[in-house]
Amino acid sequence: FTEIRRVFASFLIPNGGTVLVNYSYQAGGPTQFTTRNTHWRAQVDLFERLSLYAGVRTTDQDLISGADAGRLQNVRDTLYGASYILGPAKLRAEHEIYDSSLTPYTSDVVSLDVSQPIGRRQRVNASASLRRVEYGDGNRSSYDTLSGTYQVQPTPGASVQATLGFEKFDDRGVSGTYVFGRLEASYRIRATHFSLSCWFQDRDDNQLRVVTNAILFSVKRTF
């Protein structure tokens, strides 16, 4: 399926104007191919605080029959990383080289995660991350994310969790903000589990804005 839509900077096309589109599609029988996957990972832990790790994942696809060979790809995904634990905080840095025949890119991620209990029944989690991506065609993307979660268990059978997050992004020219929140409450009575979830999402970029609100109530019974 193909979707064609007007981009944000297409002011040279007048409203109601005629747009001509040419395309070609090579029809054929079903495509048959083979896939070989390999993966290895090594990690060294030092002083119970510092971890160094690296891994490589490869995917090789060979066409057996069919005309749709353009969808097949060979991938070599290499990851280097390090993490450091200091009290309730964990600092992580990663460098990824995604060498693909279709969509190659490199990315760098720096993140900080904090998990702190408050008393016996409460916990606060916070996370912040910076991600930078450079694609094979020269385009770049950036994602700056901040989120926090509060958890409380007032009784052994009840729990409440609230999450709020914010992201500022620039995905190859499409820039904007993304705000999300979620509230979950659950209660268990013997074999019956009640759950109520409420969440919202607000994505606002330089092309469109999408706001989503939802409420979900579920009842599960174990027999």
C-alpha positions as a Markdown table, in Angstrom:
| # | Residue | x | y | z |
|---|---|---|---|---|
| 1 | Phe | 0.0 | 0.0 | 0.0 |
| 2 | Thr | 1.2 | 3.5 | -0.9 |
| 3 | Glu | 0.0 | 6.8 | 0.7 |
| 4 | Ile | 0.6 | 10.1 | -1.1 |
| 5 | Arg | 0.0 | 13.3 | 0.8 |
| 6 | Arg | 0.9 | 16.9 | 0.5 |
| 7 | Val | 4.0 | 17.9 | 2.4 |
| 8 | Phe | 4.3 | 21.0 | 4.6 |
| 9 | Ala | 6.4 | 23.1 | 2.2 |
| 10 | Ser | 4.4 | 22.4 | -1.0 |
| 11 | Phe | 3.1 | 25.9 | -1.3 |
| 12 | Leu | 3.9 | 26.0 | -5.1 |
| 13 | Ile | 0.9 | 23.6 | -5.7 |
| 14 | Pro | -2.3 | 25.6 | -5.7 |
| 15 | Asn | -5.4 | 24.3 | -3.9 |
| 16 | Gly | -7.4 | 22.2 | -6.4 |
| 17 | Gly | -4.4 | 21.8 | -8.7 |
| 18 | Thr | -3.8 | 18.7 | -10.7 |
| 19 | Val | -0.9 | 16.4 | -9.6 |
| 20 | Leu | 0.3 | 13.6 | -11.9 |
| 21 | Val | 2.0 | 10.6 | -10.4 |
| 22 | Asn | 3.7 | 7.8 | -12.4 |
| 23 | Tyr | 4.7 | 4.5 | -10.8 |
| 24 | Ser | 5.6 | 1.0 | -11.9 |
| 25 | Tyr | 5.1 | -2.3 | -10.1 |
| 26 | Gln | 6.7 | -5.6 | -11.2 |
| 27 | Ala | 4.2 | -8.3 | -10.5 |
| 28 | Gly | 5.4 | -11.8 | -9.9 |
| 29 | Gly | 4.9 | -14.9 | -7.9 |
| 30 | Pro | 5.7 | -15.3 | -4.2 |
| 31 | Thr | 9.2 | -14.5 | -3.1 |
| 32 | Gln | 11.3 | -17.3 | -1.6 |
| 33 | Phe | 14.5 | -16.5 | 0.3 |
| 34 | Thr | 16.8 | -17.8 | 3.0 |
| 35 | Thr | 17.8 | -15.9 | 6.1 |
| 36 | Arg | 20.8 | -16.5 | 8.3 |
| 37 | Asn | 21.0 | -14.8 | 11.7 |
| 38 | Thr | 24.0 | -14.7 | 14.0 |
| 39 | His | 24.5 | -12.9 | 17.3 |
| 40 | Trp | 27.1 | -12.6 | 20.0 |
| 41 | Arg | 27.6 | -10.4 | 23.0 |
| 42 | Ala | 30.3 | -10.0 | 25.6 |
| 43 | Gln | 30.2 | -8.1 | 28.9 |
| 44 | Val | 32.8 | -7.4 | 31.6 |
| 45 | Asp | 31.7 | -6.2 | 35.0 |
| 46 | Leu | 34.2 | -4.3 | 37.2 |
| 47 | Phe | 33.9 | -3.4 | 40.9 |
| 48 | Glu | 30.1 | -4.2 | 40.8 |
| 49 | Arg | 29.5 | -0.7 | 39.4 |
| 50 | Leu | 31.1 | -0.5 | 35.9 |
| 51 | Ser | 30.0 | -2.7 | 33.0 |
| 52 | Leu | 31.5 | -2.7 | 29.5 |
| 53 | Tyr | 29.8 | -4.6 | 26.7 |
| 54 | Ala | 29.8 | -5.1 | 23.0 |
| 55 | Gly | 27.8 | -7.2 | 20.6 |
| 56 | Val | 27.2 | -7.9 | 16.9 |
| 57 | Arg | 24.0 | -9.1 | 15.2 |
| 58 | Thr | 24.0 | -10.1 | 11.5 |
| 59 | Thr | 21.2 | -10.9 | 9.1 |
| 60 | Asp | 21.9 | -12.2 | 5.6 |
| 61 | Gln | 19.1 | -12.9 | 3.1 |
| 62 | Asp | 19.5 | -14.6 | -0.2 |
| 63 | Leu | 16.8 | -14.8 | -2.9 |
| 64 | Ile | 15.8 | -18.2 | -4.1 |
| 65 | Ser | 12.9 | -17.3 | -6.4 |
| 66 | Gly | 10.6 | -14.4 | -7.1 |
| 67 | Ala | 10.9 | -10.8 | -8.4 |
| 68 | Asp | 10.7 | -8.8 | -5.1 |
| 69 | Ala | 14.4 | -8.9 | -4.3 |
| 70 | Gly | 14.4 | -5.2 | -3.4 |
| 71 | Arg | 12.9 | -5.9 | 0.0 |
| 72 | Leu | 15.7 | -8.3 | 1.1 |
| 73 | Gln | 18.5 | -6.9 | 3.1 |
| 74 | Asn | 21.8 | -7.7 | 4.7 |
| 75 | Val | 22.4 | -6.2 | 8.2 |
| 76 | Arg | 25.4 | -6.0 | 10.5 |
| 77 | Asp | 24.4 | -4.3 | 13.7 |
| 78 | Thr | 27.3 | -3.5 | 16.0 |
| 79 | Leu | 26.8 | -2.1 | 19.5 |
| 80 | Tyr | 29.4 | -0.8 | 22.0 |
| 81 | Gly | 28.3 | 0.4 | 25.4 |
| 82 | Ala | 29.2 | 1.1 | 29.0 |
| 83 | Ser | 27.1 | 1.6 | 32.2 |
| 84 | Tyr | 28.0 | 2.9 | 35.6 |
| 85 | Ile | 25.9 | 2.4 | 38.8 |
| 86 | Leu | 26.1 | 5.0 | 41.5 |
| 87 | Gly | 23.5 | 4.4 | 44.3 |
| 88 | Pro | 20.0 | 4.5 | 42.8 |
| 89 | Ala | 21.3 | 6.0 | 39.5 |
| 90 | Lys | 22.5 | 4.2 | 36.4 |
| 91 | Leu | 24.4 | 6.1 | 33.7 |
| 92 | Arg | 24.6 | 4.4 | 30.2 |
| 93 | Ala | 26.3 | 5.3 | 27.0 |
| 94 | Glu | 26.0 | 3.4 | 23.7 |
| 95 | His | 27.3 | 3.6 | 20.1 |
| 96 | Glu | 25.5 | 1.7 | 17.4 |
| 97 | Ile | 26.6 | 1.0 | 13.8 |
| 98 | Tyr | 23.7 | -0.3 | 11.8 |
| 99 | Asp | 25.2 | -1.3 | 8.5 |
| 100 | Ser | 22.2 | -2.2 | 6.3 |
| 101 | Ser | 21.9 | -2.6 | 2.5 |
| 102 | Leu | 18.6 | -0.6 | 2.8 |
| 103 | Thr | 18.7 | 1.8 | 5.7 |
| 104 | Pro | 22.2 | 2.2 | 7.2 |
| 105 | Tyr | 22.7 | 4.6 | 10.2 |
| 106 | Thr | 24.8 | 5.2 | 13.2 |
| 107 | Ser | 23.5 | 6.4 | 16.6 |
| 108 | Asp | 24.8 | 7.6 | 20.0 |
| 109 | Val | 22.7 | 7.3 | 23.2 |
| 110 | Val | 23.4 | 8.7 | 26.6 |
| 111 | Ser | 20.8 | 8.0 | 29.3 |
| 112 | Leu | 20.4 | 8.3 | 33.1 |
| 113 | Asp | 17.9 | 6.1 | 35.0 |
| 114 | Val | 17.1 | 6.6 | 38.7 |
| 115 | Ser | 15.0 | 4.3 | 40.8 |
| 116 | Gln | 14.4 | 5.2 | 44.4 |
| 117 | Pro | 12.1 | 3.5 | 46.9 |
| 118 | Ile | 10.1 | 5.8 | 49.3 |
| 119 | Gly | 9.2 | 3.8 | 52.4 |
| 120 | Arg | 7.9 | 0.3 | 52.0 |
| 121 | Arg | 5.1 | 0.7 | 49.4 |
| 122 | Gln | 6.2 | 3.6 | 47.2 |
| 123 | Arg | 8.8 | 4.0 | 44.5 |
| 124 | Val | 9.9 | 6.8 | 42.1 |
| 125 | Asn | 11.5 | 6.1 | 38.7 |
| 126 | Ala | 13.0 | 8.8 | 36.5 |
| 127 | Ser | 14.7 | 8.6 | 33.1 |
| 128 | Ala | 16.4 | 11.0 | 30.8 |
| 129 | Ser | 18.0 | 10.2 | 27.4 |
| 130 | Leu | 19.7 | 11.9 | 24.5 |
| 131 | Arg | 19.8 | 10.1 | 21.1 |
| 132 | Arg | 21.5 | 11.3 | 17.9 |
| 133 | Val | 21.1 | 9.4 | 14.6 |
| 134 | Glu | 23.0 | 9.9 | 11.4 |
| 135 | Tyr | 21.7 | 8.1 | 8.3 |
| 136 | Gly | 23.5 | 6.9 | 5.3 |
| 137 | Asp | 22.0 | 9.6 | 3.0 |
| 138 | Gly | 23.4 | 12.4 | 5.3 |
| 139 | Asn | 20.1 | 13.1 | 7.1 |
| 140 | Arg | 20.1 | 13.4 | 10.9 |
| 141 | Ser | 17.7 | 12.9 | 13.8 |
| 142 | Ser | 17.7 | 13.8 | 17.4 |
| 143 | Tyr | 15.5 | 12.7 | 20.3 |
| 144 | Asp | 15.6 | 14.3 | 23.8 |
| 145 | Thr | 13.4 | 12.4 | 26.3 |
| 146 | Leu | 12.5 | 12.9 | 29.9 |
| 147 | Ser | 10.0 | 10.7 | 31.9 |
| 148 | Gly | 9.0 | 9.9 | 35.4 |
| 149 | Thr | 6.9 | 7.2 | 37.1 |
| 150 | Tyr | 5.4 | 7.1 | 40.6 |
| 151 | Gln | 4.3 | 3.7 | 42.0 |
| 152 | Val | 2.4 | 3.1 | 45.2 |
| 153 | Gln | 0.9 | -0.1 | 46.7 |
| 154 | Pro | -1.5 | 1.0 | 49.4 |
| 155 | Thr | -2.6 | -2.6 | 50.1 |
| 156 | Pro | -1.2 | -6.0 | 49.1 |
| 157 | Gly | -3.9 | -6.3 | 46.5 |
| 158 | Ala | -4.0 | -2.8 | 45.1 |
| 159 | Ser | -1.5 | -0.7 | 43.1 |
| 160 | Val | -1.4 | 2.7 | 41.4 |
| 161 | Gln | 1.1 | 3.9 | 38.8 |
| 162 | Ala | 1.4 | 7.3 | 37.2 |
| 163 | Thr | 3.7 | 8.1 | 34.3 |
| 164 | Leu | 4.4 | 11.5 | 32.6 |
| 165 | Gly | 6.9 | 12.0 | 29.8 |
| 166 | Phe | 8.1 | 14.6 | 27.3 |
| 167 | Glu | 10.2 | 14.3 | 24.2 |
| 168 | Lys | 11.6 | 16.9 | 21.8 |
| 169 | Phe | 12.5 | 15.5 | 18.4 |
| 170 | Asp | 13.8 | 16.4 | 15.0 |
| 171 | Asp | 13.4 | 13.4 | 12.7 |
| 172 | Arg | 15.0 | 14.4 | 9.4 |
| 173 | Gly | 13.3 | 17.7 | 9.1 |
| 174 | Val | 10.1 | 16.8 | 11.0 |
| 175 | Ser | 10.5 | 18.5 | 14.3 |
| 176 | Gly | 8.2 | 19.0 | 17.3 |
| 177 | Thr | 7.3 | 17.8 | 20.7 |
| 178 | Tyr | 5.6 | 14.6 | 22.1 |
| 179 | Val | 3.9 | 14.6 | 25.5 |
| 180 | Phe | 2.5 | 11.4 | 27.0 |
| 181 | Gly | 0.9 | 10.4 | 30.3 |
| 182 | Arg | -0.6 | 7.3 | 31.8 |
| 183 | Leu | -2.4 | 6.4 | 35.0 |
| 184 | Glu | -3.0 | 2.8 | 35.9 |
| 185 | Ala | -4.9 | 1.5 | 38.9 |
| 186 | Ser | -5.5 | -2.2 | 39.7 |
| 187 | Tyr | -7.1 | -4.2 | 42.5 |
| 188 | Arg | -7.2 | -7.9 | 43.1 |
| 189 | Ile | -9.9 | -9.8 | 45.0 |
| 190 | Arg | -8.9 | -13.4 | 45.3 |
| 191 | Ala | -9.0 | -14.7 | 41.7 |
| 192 | Thr | -10.5 | -11.6 | 40.1 |
| 193 | His | -8.3 | -8.7 | 38.9 |
| 194 | Phe | -9.7 | -5.3 | 38.1 |
| 195 | Ser | -7.7 | -2.8 | 36.1 |
| 196 | Leu | -8.3 | 0.8 | 35.0 |
| 197 | Ser | -6.0 | 2.6 | 32.6 |
| 198 | Cys | -6.2 | 6.2 | 31.4 |
| 199 | Trp | -3.6 | 7.7 | 29.0 |
| 200 | Phe | -3.1 | 10.6 | 26.7 |
| 201 | Gln | -0.7 | 11.4 | 23.9 |
| 202 | Asp | 0.0 | 14.8 | 22.2 |
| 203 | Arg | 2.3 | 14.9 | 19.2 |
| 204 | Asp | 2.8 | 18.3 | 17.7 |
| 205 | Asp | 5.2 | 18.8 | 14.8 |
| 206 | Asn | 5.7 | 21.2 | 11.9 |
| 207 | Gln | 3.3 | 19.1 | 9.7 |
| 208 | Leu | 0.4 | 18.0 | 11.9 |
| 209 | Arg | -0.8 | 17.6 | 15.4 |
| 210 | Val | -2.3 | 14.3 | 16.8 |
| 211 | Val | -4.0 | 14.2 | 20.3 |
| 212 | Thr | -5.1 | 10.8 | 21.7 |
| 213 | Asn | -7.1 | 10.1 | 24.8 |
| 214 | Ala | -8.2 | 6.7 | 25.9 |
| 215 | Ile | -9.7 | 4.8 | 28.9 |
| 216 | Leu | -9.5 | 1.1 | 29.3 |
| 217 | Phe | -11.2 | -1.0 | 32.0 |
| 218 | Ser | -10.6 | -4.7 | 32.2 |
| 219 | Val | -11.7 | -7.6 | 34.5 |
| 220 | Lys | -9.7 | -10.8 | 34.6 |
| 221 | Arg | -10.7 | -14.0 | 36.3 |
| 222 | Thr | -8.4 | -16.9 | 37.0 |
| 223 | Phe | -10.0 | -20.4 | 37.1 |
